Amino acid sequence: MKSWKGLLLAGTFAALAAPVSAEVVLKWGASRDIGSLDPYSYGDSFTLGVLNHVYEGLVRYDRNLKLEPALATSWEIVSPTTWRFHLREGVKFQDGADFTAEDVQASLKRASDPKSPLKGNIPAYTGSRVIDDHTIEIDVTPNYPLLPNDLTTIYIFDAGWLQANNAEAPTDVGSGTEGYATYHANGTGPFSVESRTPDAKTVLVRNPVWWDKAETNIDRIEFIPVASNATRVAALLSGDIDFTDAAPVQDLPRLQSSASVKLLEGTDLRTVMIGFSQRDTTLSGAPNLMKDLRVRQAMQLAIDLDMIQKRVMRGKSRNAGTLVAPQIPGYDESLDTPVKADPEKAKALLKEAGAEGFAFDFNCADSLVNEEQICQAIASMWSRVGLKPQLDQGPRAVQTPKRSQGKVDVYTLGWATLPMLDTYSLTSQVLHTKEGTFGIFNWGGWSDPEFDKVTEQSATEMDNTKRLALESESLRIAKEHALMIPLHQQPLVWATTADVAEMPLFADNLPRLWLARK
């Protein structure tokens, strides 16, 4: 018979030998950092996508990018100007506070503030009323059909947390306006923020009281911005990161040949395009000749989309003839014929318009796939037809304020029609005259009365067939007036290490790591 000391010693050795459950960590190597922990600080789909791990909206997109309930369980239209939302009960914020209709009302007020960069995401919002703790009515302009789509990126803050931390006013990355929410977070989502060092690392940890079923086994996400493509690829190959949503297309052969890497490929919903200033003068003070349709048409005819697709995008992009992707409601196949390059016709139009030798600033950032190479190629093409582009290439953090303040002549833009996943997102936010909640991203100062009229009609048409026809008409006007130059839908390439068992690929290019597993 063993003594109690022997039994204790045996038990001690057994405990030491028992396997310890290891924390599952996913290291996400992104091409850039988010600008803030405040999801209202800039209307950028990437930042909103990252912060969707911490904050949630009343509505969200499912695996098939279809609308489904999130913090709201159901909703209905009670009048032409009012929607009623029934809220999920038993939800708690990450600091333990209960989620109620008061939080929704405070969040809507903050997002729709005139100084909020996100106010354009709820363009029809006019007010709200708390009915009880789990019911709220939201008022909109008459006959507005897209409110549930809009609410997918109006993430809900804890009203008490905002008030206690003097954070009720919005922040703004573009203007440098910061606040408590810039560096702190408190949402209801599947992960919470453990720590953040801007431009270095943001650590998210699993929220143990998340209301939804946790499909992931990931306990910890280390979000690491790695701007250099070469460094990011090396980090993936060495295992220093487990996942990147920005695998460089020029490095795909190298990644494909590695047994330690898995690739996920598709085509992004984002359409890359070129925008023009329509102000009276260029940044240099010279007359702005791009106000002449012939000059804009010449600039489009000078661009060889096939060359960019083949050489710069390594055959992975899809040339575009219209400003939205085929999957987006409002898309019109009859408009989607890419303009073929015709340098001689471009030269003739420039001569006819008296624009030979026209000089302008060309503002490019680092947000799009191979954006630097795209801009260099296009600048060269414009130079060949007699234009004089001055390429202003810089990081997004530097270029964004210039764009939002209208200090650009020509600029790049990638638009995925988020959060609506509808053509109205582009027509209302990028091309409509800048007024109220319209034209938040109308960096060129466009104002086309015909376009505005049709776009506004599409915002109040409840018959979906008629609404989509109006959106197609908006796209037709945009094409005929050369409001923007569509280039392509950019390639969508994610990569993981071999030990990542599940990583759903989404066409909106937004990882949802609460669905991933290692």
C-alpha positions in Angstrom: 0.0 0.0 0.0 1.4 3.4 -1.0 1.9 6.1 1.7 0.0 9.4 1.4 3.4 11.0 0.6 3.8 8.6 -2.3 0.3 9.4 -3.6 0.9 13.1 -3.3 4.3 12.8 -5.1 2.7 10.7 -7.9 -0.1 13.3 -8.2 2.4 16.1 -8.5 4.3 14.4 -11.3 1.0 13.6 -13.1 0.0 17.3 -12.9 3.4 18.4 -14.2 3.1 15.9 -17.1 -0.4 16.9 -18.0 -0.6 19.0 -21.2 -1.3 22.7 -20.7 -3.8 24.2 -23.1 -1.8 26.6 -25.2 -3.1 30.0 -26.2 -3.9 30.1 -29.9 -2.4 33.3 -31.4 -2.9 34.6 -35.0 -0.4 37.1 -36.2 -2.0 39.3 -38.9 0.5 41.1 -41.1 -1.4 44.0 -42.8 0.0 46.3 -45.4 -0.9 49.4 -43.2 -2.1 50.4 -39.8 -5.5 51.6 -38.9 -5.7 55.4 -38.2 -7.5 55.1 -34.9 -9.4 52.8 -32.5 -12.4 55.1 -33.1 -14.4 53.5 -36.0 -16.1 56.9 -36.7 -12.8 58.7 -37.2 -12.5 58.0 -41.0 -14.9 56.4 -43.5 -12.3 53.8 -44.5 -13.5 50.2 -45.1 -10.2 48.7 -44.0 -10.2 50.5 -40.6 -13.9 49.6 -40.2 -13.2 46.0 -41.1 -10.4 45.7 -38.4 -12.5 47.4 -35.8 -15.5 45.2 -36.6 -13.6 42.6 -34.4 -14.2 44.9 -31.4 -17.4 46.9 -32.3 -20.6 45.8 -33.9 -23.6 47.3 -35.7 -27.3 46.5 -35.5 -26.9 44.6 -38.8 -24.0 42.7 -40.4 -23.1 40.8 -43.6 -23.0 37.0 -43.4 -20.6 34.6 -45.1 -22.4 35.3 -48.4 -22.4 39.1 -47.9 -26.1 39.1 -47.3 -27.7 41.1 -44.5 -28.4 39.4 -41.2 -29.3 40.5 -37.7 -26.5 41.4 -35.3 -27.2 43.7 -32.3 -30.7 44.0 -33.6 -32.8 40.8 -34.0 -35.4 42.3 -36.4 -36.7 45.5 -37.9 -39.7 46.8 -39.8 -40.8 50.0 -41.5 -43.6 51.7 -39.5 -44.0 54.7 -41.7 -42.4 56.3 -44.8 -40.0 58.0 -42.5 -39.6 55.6 -39.6 -38.0 52.2 -39.0 -38.3 50.2 -35.7 -35.5 48.0 -34.6 -35.8 45.3 -31.9 -32.5 44.9 -30.0 -30.8 41.8 -28.8 -31.2 41.2 -25.1 -28.5 40.0 -22.7 -25.6 41.6 -24.7 -22.8 43.3 -22.6 -20.1 45.7 -23.5 -16.5 44.5 -22.9 -16.4 46.5 -19.6 -19.5 44.7 -18.4 -22.2 47.4 -19.1 -25.5 46.3 -20.5 -26.4 47.1 -24.1 -29.6 49.1 -24.5 -31.4 51.4 -26.9 -29.7 54.4 -25.2 -26.4 53.2 -26.6 -27.8 53.0 -30.1 -29.2 56.5 -29.8 -25.9 57.9 -28.5 -24.0 56.2 -31.3 -26.3 57.4 -34.0 -26.0 61.0 -32.7 -22.2 60.7 -32.7 -21.9 59.2 -36.1 -24.3 61.7 -37.7 -22.7 64.8 -36.1 -21.8 67.4 -38.8 -18.1 67.0 -37.8 -18.2 63.2 -38.1 -16.2 61.7 -41.0 -18.7 58.8 -41.0 -21.9 60.9 -41.4 -22.0 60.0 -45.0 -22.6 56.3 -44.1 -26.0 57.2 -42.8 -27.0 59.9 -45.3 -30.8 59.6 -44.7 -30.7 59.6 -40.9 -32.7 62.5 -39.2 -33.2 61.3 -35.6 -34.2 58.5 -33.3 -36.4 57.7 -30.3 -35.9 55.2 -27.5 -39.1 53.2 -27.0 -37.8 50.9 -24.3 -34.5 49.3 -23.3 -34.6 47.0 -26.4 -36.6 49.0 -28.9 -35.6 52.1 -30.9 -37.2 53.9 -33.8 -35.0 55.6 -36.3 -36.2 58.4 -38.5 -35.0 58.9 -42.1 -35.8 61.0 -45.1 -39.0 59.8 -46.8 -39.0 56.4 -48.5 -35.4 55.5 -47.9 -34.8 51.8 -48.6 -31.2 51.2 -47.6 -31.1 51.9 -43.8 -30.2 48.3 -42.8 -27.3 48.4 -45.2 -26.1 51.7 -43.8 -26.2 50.4 -40.2 -23.7 47.6 -40.9 -20.9 50.1 -40.2 -22.5 52.3 -37.6 -20.9 50.5 -34.7 -22.4 50.8 -31.3 -20.7 52.6 -28.4 -21.6 52.4 -24.7 -23.4 55.7 -24.0 -22.1 55.8 -20.4 -18.5 55.1 -21.5 -18.7 57.9 -24.0 -20.0 60.3 -21.4 -17.6 59.2 -18.6 -14.6 59.7 -20.9 -15.8 63.0 -22.6 -15.9 61.1 -25.9 -19.3 62.1 -27.2 -17.9 64.3 -29.9 -16.5 62.6 -33.0 -12.8 62.4 -33.8 -11.4 62.9 -37.3 -8.2 61.3 -38.7 -8.2 63.7 -41.7 -8.1 66.9 -39.5 -6.0 65.4 -36.7 -8.9 65.7 -34.2 -8.3 63.1 -31.4 -10.1 62.0 -28.2 -10.3 59.2 -25.7 -11.8 56.8 -28.3 -8.8 57.3 -30.5 -6.7 55.2 -28.1 -9.3 53.2 -26.1 -12.1 50.9 -27.1 -15.1 49.3 -25.5 -17.4 47.4 -27.8 -19.6 44.3 -27.9 -17.7 42.3 -30.5 -15.9 39.0 -30.5 -12.5 40.5 -29.4 -11.4 43.4 -27.2 -8.4 45.6 -27.3 -5.6 44.5 -24.9 -3.0 47.0 -26.1 -2.1 49.3 -29.0 1.1 50.8 -30.2 0.4 52.8 -33.4 2.4 51.7 -36.5 3.8 48.7 -34.5 1.2 46.3 -33.0 -2.4 46.2 -31.8 -3.3 43.2 -29.7 -6.9 41.9 -29.6 -8.0 39.1 -27.2 -11.1 36.9 -27.3 -14.2 38.4 -25.6 -15.4 35.6 -23.3 -18.9 37.0 -23.0 -19.6 37.7 -26.6 -23.3 37.1 -27.3 -22.8 35.1 -30.5 -21.5 31.5 -31.0 -17.7 31.6 -31.2 -16.7 29.6 -34.3 -13.0 30.5 -33.9 -10.5 28.9 -31.6 -8.2 32.0 -31.8 -7.6 33.5 -28.4 -5.4 36.4 -29.4 -4.9 38.4 -32.6 -1.7 40.4 -33.1 -2.3 43.0 -35.8 1.0 44.1 -37.2 1.3 46.6 -40.0 4.1 45.7 -42.4 4.2 48.3 -45.2 7.0 46.7 -47.2 5.8 44.0 -49.5 9.2 42.2 -49.4 9.3 42.3 -45.6 5.7 41.0 -45.3 6.4 38.1 -47.7 9.5 37.2 -45.8 7.6 37.3 -42.5 5.0 35.0 -43.9 7.5 32.5 -45.3 9.4 32.5 -42.0 6.3 32.1 -39.8 6.7 35.5 -38.1 3.2 36.3 -39.3 0.4 33.7 -39.9 -1.9 35.7 -42.2 -1.9 38.6 -44.6 -4.8 40.1 -46.4 -2.3 41.8 -48.8 -0.2 39.2 -50.5 1.7 41.1 -53.3 0.7 39.8 -56.8 4.3 40.0 -58.0 5.3 37.5 -55.3 2.6 35.0 -55.9 4.9 32.5 -57.8 7.3 32.5 -54.8 4.5 32.0 -52.3 2.8 29.3 -54.4 6.1 27.3 -54.5 6.3 27.3 -50.7 4.8 24.3 -48.8 4.4 26.4 -45.7 2.0 28.9 -47.4 -1.6 28.6 -48.5 -3.1 31.2 -51.0 -6.7 32.4 -51.2 -7.5 34.2 -54.4 -10.5 36.1 -55.9 -11.5 39.5 -57.4 -12.1 42.4 -55.0 -15.4 44.3 -55.1 -13.3 47.4 -55.0 -13.1 49.4 -58.3 -10.0 51.4 -58.7 -10.5 54.7 -60.5 -9.0 58.1 -61.3 -10.7 61.3 -60.1 -10.4 64.9 -61.4 -10.6 68.3 -59.7 -13.4 70.5 -61.1 -12.3 73.6 -59.3 -11.5 76.7 -61.4 -7.8 76.5 -60.9 -5.2 73.8 -60.3 -3.0 73.7 -57.2 -0.4 75.8 -59.1 -3.1 78.5 -59.7 -3.3 77.9 -63.5 -6.7 77.5 -65.2 -8.1 74.0 -64.6 -8.5 72.6 -68.2 -10.0 69.4 -66.8 -13.3 71.2 -66.5 -13.4 70.6 -70.3 -14.9 67.1 -71.1 -12.5 66.7 -74.0 -9.5 66.9 -71.7 -11.0 64.3 -69.4 -11.8 62.0 -72.4 -8.2 62.5 -73.7 -6.8 61.5 -70.3 -8.9 58.4 -70.4 -7.9 57.5 -74.0 -4.2 57.8 -73.0 -4.4 55.0 -70.5 -3.7 51.5 -71.7 -5.7 49.3 -69.3 -4.5 46.1 -71.0 -0.9 47.0 -70.3 -1.6 47.8 -66.7 -3.6 44.6 -66.3 -0.9 42.5 -67.8 2.3 44.0 -66.5 1.5 45.9 -63.3 -1.2 43.6 -62.0 0.3 40.4 -63.3 -2.9 39.5 -65.1 -4.8 39.3 -61.8 -7.1 42.4 -62.1 -10.3 42.8 -64.1 -10.5 45.8 -66.5 -13.5 48.0 -65.8 -15.7 50.0 -68.1 -18.0 51.3 -65.3 -17.5 52.4 -61.8 -18.9 49.4 -59.8 -18.2 45.7 -59.9 -20.6 43.2 -61.5 -21.7 41.9 -58.1 -23.0 45.3 -56.9 -26.7 46.1 -57.2 -27.1 48.9 -59.8 -24.4 47.5 -62.1 -25.2 47.7 -65.8 -23.4 45.2 -68.0 -24.1 47.4 -71.1 -21.9 50.1 -69.6 -19.1 47.8 -68.7 -17.0 48.1 -71.8 -13.5 49.3 -71.0 -12.2 52.3 -73.0 -9.5 51.2 -75.4 -6.3 53.2 -75.4 -6.0 55.6 -78.4 -3.0 58.0 -77.9 -3.5 59.7 -81.3 -7.1 60.5 -80.6 -6.1 61.7 -77.1 -3.6 64.1 -78.7 -6.2 65.4 -81.1 -8.7 66.1 -78.3 -6.0 67.9 -76.3 -5.1 70.1 -79.3 -8.8 70.8 -79.9 -9.2 71.9 -76.3 -6.1 73.9 -76.2 -4.7 71.7 -73.5 -1.3 70.6 -75.0 1.3 70.8 -72.3 -1.3 71.0 -69.5 0.4 70.5 -66.1 -1.3 69.1 -63.0 -0.6 67.4 -59.7 -1.3 63.6 -59.6 -1.9 62.5 -56.0 -1.2 58.8 -55.2 -1.1 57.0 -51.9 -0.3 53.4 -50.8 -3.8 52.0 -50.1 -4.4 50.1 -53.4 -2.7 47.0 -54.8 0.5 48.1 -56.6 -0.7 51.7 -56.4 2.8 53.2 -56.9 3.4 51.2 -60.1 -0.1 52.0 -61.4 0.5 55.7 -60.9 3.9 55.7 -62.5 2.6 53.8 -65.5 -0.3 56.2 -65.9 1.8 59.3 -65.5 4.1 58.0 -68.2 1.2 57.4 -70.5 -0.1 60.9 -70.0 3.3 62.3 -70.6 3.4 60.6 -74.0 0.3 62.4 -75.2 1.8 65.8 -74.2 0.4 66.3 -70.7 2.6 67.2 -67.8 1.6 65.3 -64.6 3.6 66.0 -61.4 3.4 62.7 -59.5 2.8 63.3 -55.8 3.4 59.8 -54.2 3.2 59.4 -50.5 1.8 57.3 -47.6 -1.9 57.3 -47.0 -1.5 59.2 -43.7 0.0 62.1 -45.6 -2.2 62.0 -48.7 -5.6 61.6 -47.0 -5.7 65.2 -45.5 -4.8 66.7 -48.9 -7.6 64.8 -50.5 -10.2 65.5 -47.9 -9.3 69.2 -48.0 -9.6 69.3 -51.8 -5.9 70.0 -52.3 -5.6 67.7 -55.3 -5.8 68.0 -59.0 -6.0 64.3 -60.0 -6.1 61.4 -57.6 -6.6 57.7 -57.2 -9.5 56.1 -55.4 -10.6 52.6 -54.6 -14.3 52.2 -53.8 -16.0 49.0 -52.8 -19.5 50.5 -52.2 -19.2 49.7 -48.5 -21.1 49.7 -46.3 -24.2 49.5 -48.5 -22.9 47.1 -51.1 -25.0 49.1 -53.5 -24.2 51.6 -56.3 -25.8 54.4 -54.2 -22.8 54.3 -52.0 -20.6 55.5 -54.8 -23.1 57.9 -56.5 -24.1 59.6 -53.2 -20.7 59.8 -51.5 -18.2 60.2 -54.3 -20.0 61.9 -57.3 -22.9 63.8 -55.8 -22.4 67.5 -55.1 -20.9 68.0 -51.7 -23.7 69.2 -49.5 -25.0 67.8 -46.2 -24.4 64.1 -46.0 -23.8 63.9 -49.8 -20.4 64.0 -51.4 -18.3 63.3 -48.3 -15.6 61.8 -50.7 -16.2 64.2 -53.5 -12.6 65.3 -53.4 -12.7 66.8 -56.8 -15.5 69.3 -56.1 -17.9 67.8 -58.7 -21.3 69.3 -59.2 -23.4 67.9 -62.0 -27.2 68.8 -61.7 -28.4 66.1 -64.0 -26.4 63.4 -62.1 -27.6 64.7 -58.7 -31.2 64.7 -59.7 -31.1 61.0 -60.8 -29.1 60.0 -57.7 -31.5 61.6 -55.4 -34.4 59.9 -57.1 -32.8 56.5 -56.6 -32.6 57.3 -52.8 -36.3 57.4 -52.4 -37.5 54.8 -54.8 -38.9 51.8 -52.8 -39.6 49.7 -55.9 -36.3 47.8 -56.1 -36.4 47.3 -59.9 -37.0 51.0 -60.5 -34.4 51.9 -58.0 -31.7 49.8 -59.7 -32.6 51.3 -63.0 -32.1 54.8 -61.6 -28.7 53.8 -60.3 -27.7 52.4 -63.7 -28.8 55.8 -65.2 -26.5 57.5 -62.7 -23.6 55.3 -63.9 -24.5 56.1 -67.5 -24.3 59.9 -66.8 -21.0 59.4 -65.0 -19.6 57.5 -68.0 -20.8 59.9 -70.6 -19.5 62.9 -68.6 -16.2 61.2 -67.7 -16.7 62.1 -64.1 -14.1 59.4 -63.1 -11.9 57.0 -65.1 -12.6 53.4 -64.1 -9.4 51.3 -64.2 -10.1 47.8 -62.7 -11.4 45.7 -59.9 -8.2 44.9 -58.1 -7.0 41.3 -57.3 -7.9 39.9 -54.0 -5.1 37.7 -52.6 -4.8 36.5 -49.0 -2.2 34.1 -47.7 -1.8 32.1 -44.6 0.7 29.7 -43.1 -0.1 26.0 -43.5 -1.3 25.7 -39.8 -4.2 28.0 -40.4 -7.0 25.5 -40.9 -9.8 27.9 -41.9 -9.8 31.4 -43.3 -13.0 32.4 -45.2 -12.2 34.7 -48.1 -14.6 37.6 -48.6 -15.1 39.6 -51.8 -15.2 42.9 -49.8 -11.6 42.1 -48.7 -12.5 42.4 -45.0 -11.2 39.5 -42.9 -13.7 38.2 -40.3 -11.4 36.4 -37.9 -14.1 35.3 -35.6 -14.8 32.7 -38.4 -11.1 31.6 -38.7 -9.4 28.7 -37.0 -5.8 27.5 -36.5 
